[in-house]
C-alpha cells in the first residue's frame, strides 16, 4: 500500500520520480524502489516525504488512496442520487396536490354557479323596508355580484393551472 500511495501522491502533485528525488535529497532509483515495493523509506524519510507530498504519514501508510477516493466518490454519488430521487418525489407530490386543489376549486365554483342559477336571486324579492332584510339582501347581492365578476377569472386561472400541472406522458 505504501508504494501505491507514494506513486499516486507523486503523480497527483505532478512530480516525476527525478523531481521528487531532488526534493528528498535522494537518487531517482530510491524513489523507483519505493514505488516497486523493493524497499521502504525509514521513519525520518517518511516524515520528510509526507511534508513534500503534503499529506500525513498515516495516509502514506494507510489504505490505497485511489481506492478510498473512488469509494468516497461512489458513496457521495449514491447519496446524491438518493437525495435527487427524494426531491423529485417531493416535487411530484406537491405538483399532484396543487393539481387536485385546482380541480376542487373549479368544481366548487361550478357548484356555486349552479346553486345561484337555481336560487334565481330570491333575495331581490324581499321586503327591504325591514332593516334586517335590507342588510342581508345587500350582503347577499354584494357577495353574488363579486362572485359573478371574480369567479370566472379564478376558474380560468385554475383551469390553466390544471393543464400545466397534469401528468405528462
Residue pairs with C-beta under 8 A, 6 or more apart in sequence:
1 61
1 62
1 63
1 64
2 34
2 37
2 40
2 60
2 61
3 34
3 35
3 36
3 37
4 64
4 65
4 66
5 59
5 60
5 61
5 62
5 64
5 65
6 31
6 34
6 35
6 49
6 53
6 60
7 35
8 64
8 65
8 66
9 53
9 55
9 60
9 65
10 16
10 17
10 20
10 31
10 35
10 53
13 53
13 54
15 23
17 28
17 31
17 32
17 35
18 28
20 31
20 52
21 27
21 28
21 30
21 31
23 52
24 30
24 31
24 45
24 48
24 49
24 52
26 45
30 39
33 39
34 40
34 41
41 49
46 57
46 60
46 61
47 57
49 60
50 56
50 57
50 59
50 60
53 60
59 65
95 165
96 165
96 167
98 161
98 165
99 161
99 162
99 165
99 166
102 158
102 159
102 161
102 162
102 165
103 162
105 154
105 155
105 158
106 155
106 158
106 159
106 162
109 151
109 154
109 155
109 158
110 155
112 147
112 151
113 151
116 144
116 147
116 148
121 141
121 144
123 136
123 137
123 140
123 141
124 137
124 141
126 133
126 136
126 137
127 133
128 134
128 137
